[in-house]
Amino acid sequence: MTKNLESTRAMRTARLPRDRVASTYQKIAPVHDFFAHLFEKSARRRLIDIAAIRNGEDVLEVAVGTGLNFVRLVDLNPQGSNVGVDITPAMLNRASERIRQKGANKRHFRLEIGDAYDLSFSDASFDVVLNSYMFDLLPEEDFMQVLSEFRRVLREGGRAVIANMTIGPRRIHGLWETVYRVYPPLLGGCRGVVLEPYASAAGLRVVERTFVSQWTFPTEILLCVKS
């Protein structure tokens, strides 16, 4: 059952200012994939499985990062349109190189600078919007604005599939909240969030919430539908 907004008060305050995200991840880019593999690999695989991409769909990944998800999208959707946006040039450069090494046909994908707060696409442009490990950076008061942008660019019946660091149910998961409290840069500014009530409030019907833990790192994956 969807929680109400009052239940999210356990979330910690975002401590990485929006105007420092790009510069922070510019520095993180060289080591990003090592830590993503160590703590996020299982959740990223599950994210793509849950998205159930159908060849020929129009797919947008917001905060594409180094292309860890995007390279799989291009494989799954060679006859569709695959667009990836990120605010960090260093991340996009690494994503572009990853796709180039894969030998993908450039007619079927596009990578560009883009801001999740103000997506430069027309209403109802995409069948699927994917996003991973971004909301756990954002201030809680900005969740609705960004989710509304996701909903705006989705077609009716379109799917938003979103993964975040979350607040885990076991005491061991609290280790990550302690790390964030002591020194947020070790987590790239990420902290545990619970996004489900915000997605519902933004007009995205939450069909499924999946919890994944890898080396105690807690991730939630939401499958939402625009209706």
Solvent accessible surface area in square Angstrom, and as a share of the most:
residue,aa,sasa,rsa
1,M,229,1.02
2,T,62,0.36
3,K,90,0.38
4,N,101,0.52
5,L,80,0.40
6,E,101,0.45
7,S,57,0.37
8,T,3,0.02
9,R,186,0.68
10,A,78,0.60
11,M,14,0.06
12,R,92,0.34
13,T,107,0.62
14,A,19,0.15
15,R,121,0.44
16,L,16,0.08
17,P,61,0.38
18,R,120,0.44
19,D,126,0.65
20,R,131,0.48
21,V,17,0.10
22,A,32,0.25
23,S,60,0.39
24,T,26,0.15
25,Y,31,0.12
26,Q,82,0.37
27,K,163,0.69
28,I,38,0.19
29,A,2,0.02
30,P,85,0.53
31,V,78,0.45
32,H,29,0.13
33,D,43,0.22
34,F,130,0.54
35,F,104,0.43
36,A,3,0.02
37,H,105,0.47
38,L,61,0.31
39,F,40,0.17
40,E,25,0.11
41,K,70,0.30
42,S,53,0.34
43,A,2,0.02
44,R,30,0.11
45,R,134,0.49
46,R,97,0.35
47,L,0,0.00
48,I,4,0.02
49,D,81,0.42
50,I,18,0.09
51,A,0,0.00
52,A,57,0.44
53,I,21,0.10
54,R,146,0.53
55,N,76,0.39
56,G,43,0.41
57,E,16,0.07
58,D,36,0.19
59,V,1,0.00
60,L,0,0.00
61,E,1,0.00
62,V,2,0.01
63,A,26,0.20
64,V,5,0.03
65,G,12,0.12
66,T,1,0.01
67,G,0,0.00
68,L,46,0.23
69,N,3,0.01
70,F,0,0.00
71,V,24,0.14
72,R,83,0.30
73,L,0,0.00
74,V,10,0.06
75,D,77,0.40
76,L,77,0.38
77,N,0,0.00
78,P,59,0.37
79,Q,141,0.63
80,G,10,0.09
81,S,43,0.28
82,N,1,0.00
83,V,4,0.02
84,G,0,0.00
85,V,2,0.01
86,D,13,0.07
87,I,65,0.33
88,T,2,0.01
89,P,66,0.42
90,A,17,0.13
91,M,5,0.02
92,L,16,0.08
93,N,102,0.52
94,R,102,0.37
95,A,0,0.00
96,S,52,0.34
97,E,67,0.30
98,R,67,0.24
99,I,1,0.01
100,R,146,0.53
101,Q,131,0.58
102,K,113,0.48
103,G,64,0.61
104,A,26,0.20
105,N,66,0.34
106,K,150,0.64
107,R,196,0.72
108,H,47,0.21
109,F,28,0.11
110,R,119,0.43
111,L,37,0.18
112,E,50,0.22
113,I,100,0.51
114,G,15,0.14
115,D,49,0.25
116,A,8,0.06
117,Y,17,0.06
118,D,105,0.54
119,L,6,0.03
120,S,91,0.59
121,F,28,0.12
122,S,84,0.54
123,D,95,0.49
124,A,48,0.37
125,S,27,0.18
126,F,10,0.04
127,D,34,0.18
128,V,0,0.00
129,V,0,0.00
130,L,0,0.00
131,N,0,0.00
132,S,7,0.05
133,Y,22,0.08
134,M,16,0.07
135,F,0,0.00
136,D,0,0.00
137,L,12,0.06
138,L,14,0.07
139,P,32,0.20
140,E,47,0.21
141,E,141,0.63
142,D,28,0.15
143,F,0,0.00
144,M,67,0.30
145,Q,95,0.42
146,V,0,0.00
147,L,0,0.00
148,S,51,0.33
149,E,22,0.10
150,F,0,0.00
151,R,71,0.26
152,R,69,0.25
153,V,0,0.00
154,L,0,0.00
155,R,83,0.30
156,E,126,0.56
157,G,47,0.45
158,G,4,0.04
159,R,27,0.10
160,A,0,0.00
161,V,0,0.00
162,I,0,0.00
163,A,1,0.00
164,N,0,0.00
165,M,1,0.00
166,T,0,0.00
167,I,59,0.30
168,G,17,0.16
169,P,109,0.69
170,R,163,0.60
171,R,233,0.85
172,I,79,0.40
173,H,7,0.03
174,G,32,0.31
175,L,87,0.43
176,W,26,0.09
177,E,25,0.11
178,T,58,0.33
179,V,36,0.21
180,Y,1,0.00
181,R,124,0.45
182,V,103,0.59
183,Y,116,0.44
184,P,15,0.10
185,P,70,0.44
186,L,128,0.64
187,L,27,0.13
188,G,7,0.07
189,G,3,0.03
190,C,13,0.08
191,R,1,0.00
192,G,0,0.00
193,V,0,0.00
194,V,17,0.10
195,L,0,0.00
196,E,15,0.07
197,P,5,0.03
198,Y,22,0.08
199,A,0,0.00
200,S,43,0.27
201,A,57,0.44
202,A,13,0.10
203,G,32,0.31
204,L,1,0.01
205,R,133,0.49
206,V,29,0.16
207,V,76,0.43
208,E,64,0.29
209,R,85,0.31
210,T,25,0.15
211,F,73,0.30
212,V,24,0.14
213,S,54,0.35
214,Q,31,0.14
215,W,182,0.64
216,T,43,0.25
217,F,14,0.06
218,P,2,0.01
219,T,1,0.01
220,E,0,0.00
221,I,1,0.00
222,L,0,0.00
223,L,25,0.12
224,C,0,0.00
225,V,23,0.13
226,K,18,0.07
227,S,83,0.54
